[in-house]
Amino acid sequence: MLLTRLIYVSDLNADVSFEAEQMLSSARKLNKSNFVTGALWFTGAQFIQVLEGGRHAVSETYHRIAKDTRHQNIELVSCNTVDERIFQDWSMGFFGDTETNRAQVLKFSVTDSLQPERMTADSLLAALRSLELSE
Ligand SMILES: Cc1cc2nc3c(=O)[nH]c(=O)nc-3n(C[C@H](O)[C@H](O)[C@H](O)COP(=O)(O)O)c2cc1C
């Protein structure tokens, strides 16, 4: 079982209701039991999520998330074996849709509007590490 980090981006499905708190409470329970850690940023329109843990757990979690109709157009940004976790203290750290967070991520972006699908995995990780936790 190899330690693995996976990053994906997706779009909110505006036709389905999305309640961050509700989703997070069940996701965190599942992640704890699978020893999956990570971070999720919701921009108001898109999700950027990092999942880290054993390869089997990360793979299983990603496939479950990918079937969720609350988001769509899921794009895999990267999936690598890694030496250590970055978000080891969070069963799923959540960064909300704030002005501060948006401005911060633009520091790592080549465009002047947010286009996470055009950012490298390293930039996305660096950006997420620099955000303020919302919940
Ligand atoms: C943006 C987003 C992020 C999610 N993150 C996680 C997560 O980190 N872990 C998890 O188990 N479920 C996560 N979920 C929820 C799963 O998609 C799924 O609803 C949940 O794991 C329960 O699966 P089940 O309905 O097949 O039992 C996320 C859903 C969305 C829309």
The ligand as an ORCA input file, in Angstrom:
! r2SCAN-3c Opt
* xyz 0 1
  C     -16.857     18.190     -4.158
  C     -17.081     16.925     -3.394
  C     -16.089     16.433     -2.551
  C     -16.269     15.249     -1.836
  N     -15.272     14.775     -1.033
  C     -15.394     13.588     -0.417
  C     -14.334     13.027      0.347
  O     -13.276     13.616      0.541
  N     -14.520     11.806      0.884
  C     -15.673     11.092      0.738
  O     -15.765      9.973      1.245
  N     -16.709     11.612      0.062
  C     -16.601     12.842     -0.526
  N     -17.662     13.360     -1.238
  C     -18.953     12.661     -1.187
  C     -19.000     11.460     -2.105
  O     -19.203     11.917     -3.418
  C     -20.144     10.499     -1.676
  O     -21.364     11.160     -1.619
  C     -19.870      9.905     -0.313
  O     -18.580      9.396     -0.262
  C     -20.865      8.794      0.043
  O     -20.853      7.831     -0.944
  P     -22.125      6.934     -1.224
  O     -23.238      7.918     -1.452
  O     -21.765      6.135     -2.436
  O     -22.318      6.127      0.016
  C     -17.496     14.552     -1.958
  C     -18.495     15.050     -2.797
  C     -18.303     16.226     -3.502
  C     -19.390     16.750     -4.390
*
